């Protein structure tokens, strides 16, 4: 093969062959790039439709809940909430129908969704008009008639159908993107193969065998470094994706379940105000209300485990202080905290919080410690995080299968191009976890 390459390169038209191959590669790359951009745009549009469908589902529930709340308490805030939910729902439906109209099989679905939205909105508007006219029975009758006609469930079914069509469109877009990526891969492979052959042929003509071997070793070293960087980037991406998924689940629990539980509590409050309600039913309603409150508390606890709200509301120092206080109460041993006032990038703050959380969990479960120390300091362009205890210590290499806490810490640190040291304290007793991370400044103000 190298002999053939040498012969081609020595001919008068050899350079023209190289130029033609290069131009073919550029054209193939441009074609694959345009297909990839188109596929990504269509996939993003489908994702936006799915998001708008979730928003529409929430606002549809919120609109009905606001109407019911206005019947129980004719206050301006419920009317404002109704109008706000109705406006957001209309905007979401408009965005969804606009997307469906551009899909091959989405025209009928778009028309059906628009019709159902108009019918359901008309029913609720009639009910709100009765409620504002102090005619609660007529308002409830209008709402009940709409529910019996199945317009609410039909609207939700239409939203689900829109989500299914968007998912199909996204799958098709991903398939086209994958096909173009595969085609580009083979083109790149062919070009790289041609380049390698040409380079090898030139090296055979100009360099000794030892020089060629050194060049190959350098290429291999670069490839290993690139693969290591890719693995580090992939680890960071997986961690970020998991945290994003946790945040999404927390939002959905807060929005969807919170709305439903609020509606239940409003219905119970209305039930308790029903004239002539038997004492047995009233007591049962109070018991149900207490259980719903317990579910609300459990929901808040689950949301807190998924996404630490203290990090968003109190900042990193306050969140660490709260975390250490909870650990001290759980372990019944002092947990000392030394933290400098610092503002970092949101992803780095979350990484530090998760490392401290995992380290304190390990100390609580296994260390048998009498004291725990947590320190977060800045030194130049670096952040130094240390978690120590005076317990029995541990051997990282001896950790059995199924224990991934320490590995997770290391992946989090390495995803930020940091370093993690795990060992024993200087006195020989207890454990010490020390992380060095780049002190990336916060790019946006911290939210509340």
Secondary structure, 3 states (H helix, E strand, C coil): CHHHHHHHHHCCCHHHHHHHHHHHHHHHHHHHHHHHHHHHHHHHHHHHHHHHHHHHHHHHHHHHHHHHHHHHCCCHHHHHHHHHHHHHHHHHHHHHHHHHHCCCCCHHHHHHHHHHHHHHHHHHHHHHHHHHCCCHHHHHHHHHHHHHCCHHHHHHHHHHHHHHHHHHHHHHHHHHHHHHHHHHHHHHHHHHHHHHHHHHHHHHHHCCHHHHHHHHHHHHHHHHHHHHHHHHHHHHHHHHHHHHHHHHHHHHHHHHHHHHHHHHHHHHHHHHCCCCCCHHHHHHHHHHHHHHHHHHHHHHHHHHHHCCHHHHHCHHHHHHHHHHHHHHHHHCCEEEEEECCCCECHHHHHHHHHHHHHHHHHHHHHHCCCEEEEEEEEECCEEEEEEEECCCCCCHHHCCCCCCHHHHHHHHHHHCCCEEEEEECCCCCCEEEEEEEECCECCCCCCC
